[in-house]
């Protein structure tokens, strides 16, 4: 399956920066519109993961998820 990864630089402030949140939402929407799955890199907090889920992100990678069951 084809996949697009969102760089950690967008994810870092996603919960507190409206511009990063909007950019990420746009990336996810665009990727889904052309049939791509989306993976966010660098997830380090529950807040980041929550925002990504709200925007429809398919997968997340990062320190926060390292020892958690999916």
N, C-alpha and C positions, 0 to 999 in steps of 0.2 A: 504494500500500500504506500502511496505517496504521502509524505509528511512534511510539514513546514514547522520549523522550530523558531520560537520567539526568544531572542537573546535576553540574557539576564539583565542587561542594562535597561530594558523596558520594564522588567518584572520588579526590579529593586524598589521602586517608589510607587508601584501601582496602587497601593492602598491609600496613599496620601497625596498623590499628584494627579490632578484631573487630566492633564495632558498625556501622561503615560497611560492612564486608564483608557482614555479615548483612542489613543494610538493602538493599544493592545486590542481593544474591542474591534477596531477597524481591520486589523490584521486577521483576527479570528474570522470575522464576517467574510472578508475577501477570500481567505483560504477555503472556507466551507463552500462558498459559491462556486468554486472551481473543483470541488470534490477532494480537497486535501484535509487530512487530519492535522490537528495542531498540538504541538508539545511545547510547553513553557519551560525554560531552563532557569535554574537559580532560585527556586522557591525556598525561602528561608523562614517563612512565618505562616501561621494559620490565616492571617488577614490576606496575605497575597494569594493563598490557595482559594480562599472564599471568593475574592474578586474574580479570579480566573474561572472558577466554576460558574459564577453568575454570568459571565460573558460567553460561556459555552466551550471553554478550552477542553480538549479531549484528554490530554495527559499532562502531567507535570513531573519535573525532575528537580532534585535539589536536596540540600542538607535537611530541611524540615521533614522530608519524606523518607529519608535514609532508613530509619528503623521503624517505619510504620507499615502496617498491612494495607494493601490497596483494596 
